[in-house]
Amino acid sequence: MEVKDKVVIVTGASMGIGEAVAHVFAEAGAKLVLAARSADKLDAVARSLPSQAEALTVPTDMTDQAQVKDLVVKAYARFGRVDILINNAGQAVVGPIATVSPELYRQIIELNLFGPLHAMQAVIPVMKEQGGGLIINVSSNVSKMAIPGIGTYASTKYALNGLSLTARNELAVENIRVVLFLPGQTATSFGKNALVEESMQGWRPSGGGAAPAPDSAEDVARSLLEAAITEPVEMGMPVRG
């Protein structure tokens, strides 16, 4: 989909990948609806966009279905349509399966899985009415791995993968396309904001050899823009050599 003049909802837009996506899509001419819990941070992102950018900020807790519905209502009231939904909000838990807190696990399930589900269910009727649209669900490449210490986080992304691929098949008849985007390690504060079990303080993933340098949030955002334009079934970050 050509994104110029398209209305794009970006969740988790107050920092990291979401903030970079706001800038990259604004530069491409999109009209933005930025969602995250912090009103102050959202407003700061909106002020930092190019002067010609049209942006609506809507403070939203993605775990609250009523707030997510209100996000879509406000986006539609402002712009009259929603062309692209980017489900980017998420959080990690670090802890072994044997001892990880079920409460922390439930917390990230609510955000990483139910958040995208709430947003999809809120936006699908709008997209049906207007004749189609695009949904991009941001998963993670760890959903294709089995890395000790982050199994709970990875499992929420495994679930999001299945939800996304099935929704793609179900919604094709409505001309609603669903893309699964799988970034790798990214240079943001995502890791610092993870919920970490006490026994895992200072934890780093194990494995042979040095880990590759993380991608920048801007590189990930540019790949997300490419995914919006080309609409693949799945897309990850290119391997750098």
N, C-alpha and C positions, 0 to 999 in steps of 0.2 A: 504494500500500500504506500502510495506517495503521502508523506506526512505533512506537507505544507498545507496550512489552514485546517488541518484535522484537529479534532478535540481529543486530548490525551489525558487520561487520569493516571497519575503516578503515585503509588502508595510507598510509604517509607521514604518520602521525598525530602526529609529534613537534613540528611547527611549521607555520606558514603556514595554508593552506587546510585541511589535515588536522586541525590542532589546533582550528581554528574549527568544523569539522564535528563533532568530538567534543563540543564544548560545545553546539552547536545540537541535535544528536540526543539528547544526554543530557537537555537541557531538555524535549525532546518525549517522554521516557520510554523511549528505546531502551536496550537492554543492549549494551554496547560491548566490542569486541575491538580493541585498538589495536596497530598494528604499525609499526615503523620500526627502523632499525639501532641507535639509541642507547637503551639501557635507562634511563639516568638521565633523559633528556628525556621518555621515555614515562611514567615514574613521576611526573615533575613535572606532566605534563598530567593524568594520572589524579587526582592530589591536588587539582588545581584545579577539578575537576568538582563539580557540586552534590552535597551530602552523600548524597542518596538514590540517586545514580547507581551502577549496577553496571558495573564496568569491569575487564577482564582485559588486562594488557599482555604482549605477546609480542615481544621483540626479534627482528627478522627482516630478513635481507638478501634483498630481493625478486628479486635476480638468481640466488639459490641455490634451485633447485627443491626440494631436500630440506627446506630451512628453510621454504619456503612451504607445503609439504605438512604440516609439523609445526605451522605456524600454524593451519591448518584443523582438524587433529586436536585441538589444545588448545582451540580454540573450541568444537568439538563436545563434547569431554569435560566442559567447564565448563557449557555451556548446553543441550546435547542437540539443537541444531539451528543452522543458519545461515540467516537470512532474507534478509539484504542484504549484498552485497560491494561496497565502494566502492574501486575501484582508483585511488588518487590519487597514489601515489609517482611522482616523476619528476624529471628534471634536464635542463638545457639545455646546448647547446654553441653558442658564438659563433665563427664563422669562415667565410671564403668557401669556396665549393665547390672552387675551384682549389687551395687549399692546406690545407684542414682536415685535421687528423690522423685517419687511418683508425682509430687506436687509440681516440681520444676518441669517434669515431662509434660504434665497436663498443660502447664502454662505455655510451653512452646507449641504444643499441638493446637491450642486455641489460636495462636498467632500465625504459625507457619502453614496450617492446613485449613482451619475454619475461617481464618481471615480471607484467603483467596476464594474459598467457597462462598462466603457472604458476599464478596464483591462480584463474583460471577453471577450469582443468583439475582443480585440487584441490577446488574447491567444487561443481562440477557434479554429481558422484556423490551428495553429501550432499543437494543440492537435489532431485535426481531421487527419491531415497528418501523424502523428506518431502513430496513432491507439488508442489514448485515453489519459486520464489525470485526474487530481483531482483539483477541485476548492473548497477552504474553504473560506466562507464569514463570517467575524466576525461581528455579530450583538450585541445584548445586552439583558439581561433578562428584562430590562425596557420595551422592546417591547411587553412583555406579561402583562404589568401593565398599570396603568393610574395614575401616580404620578404627582400631581400639581407642576408646575414650570419647568418641563422638557418635556412637551408635544411635543414641536417642535423637540427636539432631538429624543425622542421615536418614533415619526412618521416617521422619516427618516429610523429608524431601522425596523419599521413595513413594510415599503415599501421594504427594502432590504430582509426581510423575504419572501415576496411574490415573488420577483424577483428570489431569490435563489431556492425556492421550485418549481417554474414553470420551471426554467432552468434545474433543475434536471430531470424533466419529458421530456423536449424537447431534452436534450442532451444524454439521456441514450442510444439511438440507435447508437451514435458515441463512446460509451464507455468512455464518459466524465462524471464523477461523481461530484455532487455538494453537499457539506456538509454545513449546517448552524450551526455555533458555537455561543453560547450565554453566554458569561461570565457575572458574577455579578460585584459587586463593587470590584475594584482592587486597591491595594496600589501602585499607580503610580502618576505622575503629570498630569494625564488626567483632573481631576477636576480643577486644577489650570490653565490649558490652555483653559478652557471653555470660551466662549463668554458670558459675564454676563450683563444683563440689569442693569442700574444704580440703579433702585429700588430694585434689588434682591441681592445687595452686602451683603455678609455674610449669604446668604440663605442656609438652610439645609432642606432635605426632611422631611416632616411631617409624622407622623404615630405612632402607639402605640408601646411602648416598646423600648428597646435599639436595635440599629442596630447591626447585626452580624459583627464581625471583617472582614475587607476586605481580599480577597485572595491576595497572593503575585503574582507578575508578573511571577515568575518562576513556581508557581503552575499552573497558567493559561497556560503557554507555554507547560508544560508537558501534560496537558489535550488536548491541540491542537495537540501535537504529537500523543497522543492516537487516536484523531479523524482522523488524517491522516492515521493511520495504520488500524483502524477498519471501517472507512467510514460510520458512521451512517447518517441517514437523518438529524437529529438534535442532538446536544449535548450541555449540559450546564455544569457548575461546580458541583461537588458532594456536597451534603449538609453535613456540618460538625456538629456533635453533641457531 
